[in-house]
């Protein structure tokens, strides 16, 4: 391995993973989740939208934390919505990595970890996500295929993708 690969691999190995239902989240975890989502989706992507959409309370949340003394920094996050009366698919959303943890393969690690968990807990249930269009190749590597045309949402091209 080259030095940057060793550093990335080491950083990935040092992450602390937390998979929790909303009611089990601490106030610090909720704060970190909302702060990261705001930083990435609202500020970085210059996209004003209603992030607090009422779906978090029924979702499962995957957190990846880096090393830190008092409060470890949030490195990555995603949420998983389970099938309900309106939708029979599991839905993955709000996938993000924070600036200081990009370029180390964290997105891959989060998707691998979440898909393994989802398929173990809810085998055979289709999984869908609403991807930014430029990430079709990334999600395609995990078995997701487009199931909609590219369309604009909040000023950003998106596509629905699904894996069975």
Long-range contacts (C-beta under 8 A, 24 or more apart in sequence): 7-104, 8-103, 8-104, 8-105, 9-104, 11-66, 11-101, 11-104, 12-104, 12-105, 12-106, 12-109, 14-66, 14-67, 15-64, 15-65, 15-66, 15-75, 15-76, 15-106, 15-109, 16-64, 16-65, 16-66, 16-72, 17-62, 17-63, 17-64, 17-65, 17-113, 18-61, 18-62, 18-63, 18-65, 19-60, 19-61, 19-62, 19-63, 19-113, 19-117, 20-60, 20-61, 20-63, 21-60, 21-61, 22-56, 22-57, 22-58, 22-59, 22-60, 22-61, 23-57, 25-61, 28-71, 29-61, 29-63, 32-63, 32-74, 32-77, 33-61, 33-63, 33-74, 33-77, 35-74, 36-74, 36-77, 36-96, 36-98, 37-77, 37-94, 37-96, 39-98, 39-99, 40-96, 40-98, 41-94, 41-96, 44-99, 45-156, 47-154, 47-155, 47-156, 48-154, 49-154, 51-94, 55-79, 55-81, 58-82, 58-84, 62-110, 62-113, 62-114, 62-117, 64-101, 64-106, 64-109, 64-110, 66-100, 66-101, 73-98, 73-100, 73-101, 74-98, 75-100, 75-101, 75-106, 76-101, 76-106, 76-107, 76-109, 76-110, 77-110, 78-110, 78-114, 80-114, 80-118, 82-122, 83-122, 83-125, 88-125, 88-126, 89-125, 89-126, 89-127, 89-128, 89-162, 90-118, 90-122, 90-125, 90-126, 90-127, 90-128, 91-127, 91-128, 91-129, 91-130, 92-118, 92-127, 92-128, 92-129, 93-129, 93-130, 95-129, 107-138, 111-139, 111-142, 112-142, 115-142, 115-163, 126-162, 126-163, 126-164, 127-162, 127-163, 127-164, 128-160, 128-161, 128-162, 128-163, 129-160, 129-161, 129-162, 130-158, 130-159, 130-160, 130-161, 131-158, 131-159, 131-160, 131-161, 132-156, 132-157, 132-158, 133-157, 133-158, 133-159, 136-161
